[in-house]
Amino acid sequence: MSSISVKNISIKGMAGCVPSRVVENRDFPGMSAEEIQKYINVTGVERRHCAIHDGSICTSDLCQKAAEKLLSDLNWSKSEIDLLVFVSHTTDYKLPATAIVLQDKMGIPTSCLAFDITLGCSGFLVGLGVMGNLMASGFFRKGLLMVGNTQSEYASPEDRSMALLLGDAGTVTAIEYNPASRDEMNITYMSDGSGREFVILPDGGSRNPVSEKSFVMEDCGDGIRRSRLHEKMIGDEVFSYGTFYIPKVYNEMREKFNVEPDDVDYLLLHQANKFLCEKLRKKMKFPPEKVPYNIQEFGNTSGATIPLLMVTELQHQLKDKDLNMLAATIGVGFSLGVAQIKTHGGIIVPDLLFL
């Protein structure tokens, strides 16, 4: 496992934006009321904010709206932004990079370094590490980390395992170089591509280009039908892998950075599903009051879940208190990360935005 420690930077603000369209899981037509309630009891997902996937609302639009509001509240000039990182699987185009599109649309100077990172649920923690290390030297002074997905477009409407789980969101985190900062991020990562078949969108890339067969709806058992252009997840494999390896990554991070669990204010778990999160909470030995959730309102929003959780559940604490937080995630790949994030108040967090 690899680890990094990031200092000399401060998180100055965080914002989130979700589609205004709300999809209630209890209205799902493919299941009985009893089946839906059982699904809600296991996953915790009651409703989700989902874009209509006609090109009118993309992940970049959600991130941009959050960023425009946050920049205004921070009183930051766009001319000061010299680093923009966009982390998502749902980019505007195969090329060019969406970060560069955002640089132009937002009027950020062409002197800005802008690039994409194509990761899913682990994207926020990887983005923090990459951006933090780029900025810690002082060559970049102010940066925007945009993380989100509009991944509900990948769910087959006839796949109950995915259609009731995935929500859409965009987030932005404003980071500033500050050698006097007491903020600190310590992160341990793990990557294991042997799990790539367990969460995958089979067709549409260069390995398996789109063909006539890509659109054929296949019977996958248990009443599930999907095409090769829909996301496939083998939930049992993801659950087993996550519950075994996230605690291992967590324990290595604890030992490497001398993290005392009793000193941690909050454990922020990737909002994959409530059953998995509760299993992890118990294995990591954290009490319920230290583990916030918002999965009931937003579902699994991929890389956006941890920053969205901070925006919706820790808005006032981030502004008013010193916080010692842990964040843990498992994402497609597999890509895992566990981070200690220490902040010292004064973080601007606007109310959640809608588009």
C-alpha positions as CSV (number, residue, x, y, z in Angstrom):
1,M,0.0,0.0,0.0
2,S,1.2,3.5,-0.7
3,S,0.8,6.5,1.6
4,I,1.2,10.3,1.4
5,S,1.1,13.2,3.9
6,V,0.0,16.6,2.7
7,K,0.7,19.8,4.6
8,N,1.1,23.5,3.7
9,I,-2.4,23.7,2.3
10,S,-5.8,24.7,3.7
11,I,-9.3,23.6,2.6
12,K,-11.0,27.0,2.4
13,G,-14.5,25.9,1.1
14,M,-16.7,23.1,-0.1
15,A,-19.9,23.1,-2.1
16,G,-22.3,20.6,-3.7
17,C,-25.0,20.6,-6.3
18,V,-27.5,17.9,-7.2
19,P,-30.2,17.7,-9.9
20,S,-33.5,19.1,-8.7
21,R,-35.3,16.0,-10.1
22,V,-36.1,13.6,-7.3
23,V,-36.7,9.9,-7.9
24,E,-38.6,8.1,-5.1
25,N,-37.6,4.4,-4.9
26,R,-41.0,3.6,-3.6
27,D,-42.4,4.5,-7.0
28,F,-40.2,2.0,-8.8
29,P,-42.5,0.0,-11.1
30,G,-40.6,-3.3,-11.3
31,M,-41.0,-4.4,-7.7
32,S,-43.8,-4.9,-5.1
33,A,-44.1,-2.5,-2.2
34,E,-42.8,-5.3,0.1
35,E,-39.7,-5.9,-2.1
36,I,-39.0,-2.1,-2.3
37,Q,-39.2,-1.8,1.5
38,K,-36.8,-4.7,1.9
39,Y,-34.4,-3.1,-0.6
40,I,-34.6,0.3,1.3
41,N,-34.0,-1.5,4.7
42,V,-30.8,-3.1,3.3
43,T,-29.4,-0.3,1.2
44,G,-30.8,2.7,3.1
45,V,-31.7,4.5,-0.2
46,E,-35.1,6.0,-0.1
47,R,-34.8,8.5,-2.9
48,R,-32.2,9.9,-5.3
49,H,-31.5,13.1,-7.3
50,C,-31.1,12.1,-10.9
51,A,-30.5,14.1,-14.1
52,I,-32.5,13.5,-17.2
53,H,-29.8,12.2,-19.5
54,D,-30.4,14.2,-22.6
55,G,-27.2,16.3,-22.4
56,S,-28.9,19.2,-20.6
57,I,-27.3,18.4,-17.2
58,C,-23.9,16.9,-17.1
59,T,-21.6,16.3,-14.2
60,S,-19.6,19.4,-15.2
61,D,-22.7,21.5,-15.0
62,L,-23.3,20.4,-11.4
63,C,-19.7,21.0,-10.5
64,Q,-19.7,24.4,-12.2
65,K,-22.8,25.7,-10.4
66,A,-21.2,24.6,-7.0
67,A,-18.0,26.3,-8.0
68,E,-19.5,29.6,-9.0
69,K,-21.4,29.8,-5.7
70,L,-18.3,28.9,-3.7
71,L,-16.0,31.3,-5.4
72,S,-18.6,34.1,-4.8
73,D,-18.9,33.2,-1.1
74,L,-15.1,33.0,-0.7
75,N,-14.6,36.3,-2.6
76,W,-12.0,34.6,-4.8
77,S,-11.3,36.0,-8.2
78,K,-11.3,33.5,-11.0
79,S,-8.0,35.1,-12.2
80,E,-6.4,33.6,-9.0
81,I,-7.2,30.0,-9.9
82,D,-4.1,28.2,-11.2
83,L,-5.1,24.6,-10.8
84,L,-8.4,22.8,-11.7
85,V,-8.8,19.0,-11.3
86,F,-12.0,17.2,-12.4
87,V,-12.6,13.7,-11.1
88,S,-15.3,11.7,-12.8
89,H,-16.3,8.8,-15.0
90,T,-19.1,10.8,-16.6
91,T,-17.1,13.4,-18.6
92,D,-18.6,15.7,-21.2
93,Y,-16.7,14.1,-24.1
94,K,-14.2,11.3,-24.7
95,L,-11.9,14.1,-25.5
96,P,-11.0,16.9,-24.7
97,A,-10.7,16.7,-20.9
98,T,-13.7,18.2,-19.1
99,A,-11.4,20.2,-16.8
100,I,-10.2,22.2,-19.7
101,V,-13.8,22.7,-20.9
102,L,-14.6,24.0,-17.4
103,Q,-11.6,26.3,-17.5
104,D,-13.0,28.0,-20.6
105,K,-16.7,28.0,-19.6
106,M,-15.9,29.6,-16.2
107,G,-13.5,32.2,-17.5
108,I,-10.5,30.9,-15.6
109,P,-7.2,32.1,-17.0
110,T,-5.4,30.0,-19.7
111,S,-2.4,29.9,-17.4
112,C,-4.3,27.4,-15.2
113,L,-3.3,23.8,-15.2
114,A,-6.5,21.7,-15.8
115,F,-6.8,18.0,-16.1
116,D,-9.1,15.0,-15.5
117,I,-8.8,12.0,-13.3
118,T,-11.0,9.1,-14.4
119,L,-11.9,7.4,-11.1
120,G,-15.1,6.5,-9.4
121,C,-15.9,6.2,-5.7
122,S,-12.2,6.7,-4.6
123,G,-11.9,9.9,-6.7
124,F,-12.2,12.4,-3.9
125,L,-9.4,11.0,-1.8
126,V,-7.2,10.4,-4.8
127,G,-7.9,14.0,-6.0
128,L,-7.1,15.4,-2.6
129,G,-3.7,13.6,-2.6
130,V,-2.8,14.6,-6.1
131,M,-3.9,18.2,-5.8
132,G,-2.5,18.5,-2.3
133,N,0.9,17.4,-3.3
134,L,0.9,19.7,-6.4
135,M,0.0,22.7,-4.2
136,A,2.2,21.9,-1.2
137,S,5.3,23.2,-2.9
138,G,3.8,26.7,-3.4
139,F,4.0,26.7,-7.2
140,F,0.2,26.6,-7.3
141,R,-1.6,29.0,-4.9
142,K,-5.4,28.4,-5.4
143,G,-7.1,25.3,-6.8
144,L,-10.5,23.8,-7.4
145,L,-11.0,20.1,-6.9
146,M,-14.3,19.1,-8.7
147,V,-15.6,15.6,-8.0
148,G,-18.9,14.1,-9.2
149,N,-20.8,11.8,-11.4
150,T,-24.1,11.6,-13.2
151,Q,-23.9,7.8,-13.2
152,S,-27.6,7.1,-13.0
153,E,-27.4,7.1,-16.8
154,Y,-25.4,3.8,-16.6
155,A,-28.1,1.9,-14.7
156,S,-30.5,-0.3,-16.6
157,P,-34.1,0.5,-15.7
158,E,-34.6,-3.3,-15.5
159,D,-31.7,-3.8,-13.1
160,R,-33.1,-3.4,-9.6
161,S,-29.6,-3.8,-8.1
162,M,-28.5,-0.5,-9.8
163,A,-31.5,1.5,-10.8
164,L,-32.6,2.1,-7.2
165,L,-29.0,2.8,-5.9
166,L,-27.3,5.3,-8.1
167,G,-27.7,9.1,-7.7
168,D,-26.1,12.1,-9.3
169,A,-24.1,15.0,-7.8
170,G,-21.3,17.4,-8.4
171,T,-19.0,18.9,-5.7
172,V,-16.1,21.4,-5.5
173,T,-13.4,21.8,-2.8
174,A,-11.4,25.0,-2.8
175,I,-7.8,24.5,-1.7
176,E,-5.2,27.2,-1.0
177,Y,-1.4,27.1,-0.4
178,N,-0.7,28.2,3.1
179,P,2.7,27.2,4.7
180,A,1.3,28.4,8.1
181,S,-1.7,26.1,7.9
182,R,-2.3,23.5,10.6
183,D,-4.5,21.5,8.3
184,E,-3.2,18.0,7.4
185,M,-4.2,15.1,5.2
186,N,-2.7,11.7,5.6
187,I,-3.8,9.1,3.1
188,T,-3.2,5.4,2.4
189,Y,-4.1,4.0,-1.0
190,M,-4.6,0.5,-2.5
191,S,-5.2,-0.5,-6.1
192,D,-6.2,-3.9,-7.3
193,G,-7.2,-4.3,-10.9
194,S,-8.1,-8.0,-10.4
195,G,-11.5,-6.8,-9.3
196,R,-12.2,-4.8,-12.5
197,E,-14.9,-7.3,-13.7
198,F,-17.0,-6.8,-10.5
199,V,-18.0,-3.2,-11.3
200,I,-17.7,-2.5,-15.0
201,L,-19.4,-0.9,-18.0
202,P,-18.4,-3.5,-20.6
203,D,-18.7,-1.7,-23.9
204,G,-18.1,1.8,-25.2
205,G,-14.3,2.1,-24.6
206,S,-11.5,1.2,-27.0
207,R,-11.3,-2.4,-25.7
208,N,-14.9,-3.2,-26.6
209,P,-16.2,-0.6,-29.0
210,V,-19.9,0.0,-29.4
211,S,-21.5,-2.5,-31.8
212,E,-25.0,-3.7,-32.5
213,K,-24.5,-6.3,-29.7
214,S,-23.9,-3.5,-27.2
215,F,-27.6,-2.6,-27.3
216,V,-29.0,-6.0,-26.8
217,M,-30.8,-6.4,-23.5
218,E,-29.6,-9.6,-21.8
219,D,-31.4,-11.7,-19.1
220,C,-29.0,-11.8,-16.2
221,G,-31.2,-13.7,-13.8
222,D,-33.1,-12.6,-10.7
223,G,-35.3,-10.5,-12.9
224,I,-32.4,-8.3,-14.0
225,R,-31.9,-7.3,-17.7
226,R,-29.2,-5.0,-19.0
227,S,-27.1,-4.3,-22.0
228,R,-23.4,-4.1,-22.4
229,L,-23.8,-0.3,-22.2
230,H,-25.2,-0.5,-18.7
231,E,-23.1,-0.8,-15.5
232,K,-22.7,-4.3,-14.1
233,M,-22.0,-4.8,-10.5
234,I,-21.4,-8.1,-8.7
235,G,-22.6,-6.9,-5.3
236,D,-21.5,-9.9,-3.2
237,E,-17.9,-9.6,-4.5
238,V,-17.8,-5.9,-3.8
239,F,-19.1,-6.4,-0.3
240,S,-16.7,-9.2,0.5
241,Y,-13.7,-7.3,-0.9
242,G,-14.6,-4.0,0.8
243,T,-15.3,-5.4,4.2
244,F,-12.0,-7.3,4.2
245,Y,-9.6,-4.7,2.6
246,I,-10.9,-1.3,3.8
247,P,-10.2,-2.3,7.5
248,K,-6.7,-3.4,6.4
249,V,-6.0,-0.1,4.6
250,Y,-7.4,1.7,7.7
251,N,-5.1,-0.2,10.1
252,E,-2.1,0.5,8.0
253,M,-2.9,4.2,7.8
254,R,-3.5,4.3,11.6
255,E,-0.1,2.7,12.3
256,K,1.8,4.8,9.7
257,F,0.4,8.1,10.9
258,N,-0.2,7.4,14.6
259,V,-3.9,8.0,14.4
260,E,-5.8,7.4,17.6
261,P,-9.4,6.4,16.9
262,D,-10.6,8.0,20.1
263,D,-9.4,11.3,18.8
264,V,-11.4,11.1,15.6
265,D,-14.5,13.2,15.5
266,Y,-16.2,11.6,12.4
267,L,-15.8,8.6,10.2
268,L,-17.0,9.4,6.7
269,L,-17.7,6.3,4.8
270,H,-18.3,6.2,1.1
271,Q,-22.1,5.9,0.8
272,A,-22.2,2.7,-1.1
273,N,-25.1,1.1,0.7
274,K,-26.1,1.1,4.4
275,F,-25.5,-2.6,5.0
276,L,-21.9,-2.3,3.8
277,C,-21.3,0.9,5.7
278,E,-22.6,-0.5,9.0
279,K,-20.5,-3.6,8.6
280,L,-17.4,-1.4,8.1
281,R,-18.4,0.9,11.0
282,K,-18.6,-2.1,13.4
283,K,-15.3,-3.7,12.1
284,M,-13.6,-0.3,12.5
285,K,-15.1,0.0,16.0
286,F,-16.8,3.4,15.6
287,P,-20.0,4.3,17.5
288,P,-23.0,5.3,15.4
289,E,-22.9,8.9,16.5
290,K,-19.6,9.4,14.8
291,V,-20.7,8.0,11.4
292,P,-23.1,10.3,9.5
293,Y,-25.2,9.2,6.6
294,N,-27.1,10.9,3.8
295,I,-27.5,7.9,1.5
296,Q,-31.2,7.9,2.2
297,E,-31.6,11.2,0.3
298,F,-29.0,10.9,-2.4
299,G,-28.1,7.2,-3.0
300,N,-24.7,6.3,-4.1
301,T,-23.2,9.3,-5.9
302,S,-19.8,7.6,-6.5
303,G,-16.8,9.9,-5.9
304,A,-19.1,12.7,-4.7
305,T,-20.4,10.9,-1.7
306,I,-17.7,12.0,0.8
307,P,-17.7,15.7,-0.1
308,L,-21.5,15.7,-0.4
309,L,-21.6,14.1,3.1
310,M,-19.4,16.9,4.4
311,V,-21.6,19.6,2.8
312,T,-24.9,18.2,4.0
313,E,-24.1,16.8,7.4
314,L,-21.0,18.7,8.6
315,Q,-21.7,22.2,7.2
316,H,-21.6,24.0,10.5
317,Q,-18.9,21.9,12.1
318,L,-16.5,22.6,9.3
319,K,-17.1,26.3,9.8
320,D,-17.0,26.5,13.5
321,K,-14.8,23.7,14.9
322,D,-11.4,22.0,14.7
323,L,-12.1,18.6,13.2
324,N,-10.2,15.3,13.0
325,M,-12.0,13.2,10.4
326,L,-11.4,9.8,8.8
327,A,-12.7,9.1,5.3
328,A,-12.8,5.6,3.7
329,T,-13.8,4.4,0.3
330,I,-13.8,1.6,-2.1
331,G,-14.3,2.2,-5.8
332,V,-14.4,0.6,-9.2
333,G,-11.1,-0.9,-10.2
334,F,-10.7,-1.8,-7.3
335,S,-9.4,1.5,-6.0
336,L,-9.3,2.0,-2.2
337,G,-8.3,4.9,0.1
338,V,-8.5,5.8,3.8
339,A,-7.6,9.3,4.8
340,Q,-7.2,11.4,7.9
341,I,-8.3,14.9,7.2
342,K,-7.6,17.5,9.9
343,T,-9.2,21.0,9.5
344,H,-9.3,24.0,11.8
345,G,-12.6,25.8,11.2
346,G,-13.3,28.8,9.0
347,I,-14.3,26.6,6.0
348,I,-17.0,28.2,3.9
349,V,-19.8,25.7,3.1
350,P,-22.9,27.1,1.2
351,D,-26.2,25.3,1.5
352,L,-26.7,22.5,-1.0
353,L,-27.5,23.8,-4.5
354,F,-30.0,22.4,-7.1
355,L,-29.9,22.5,-10.9
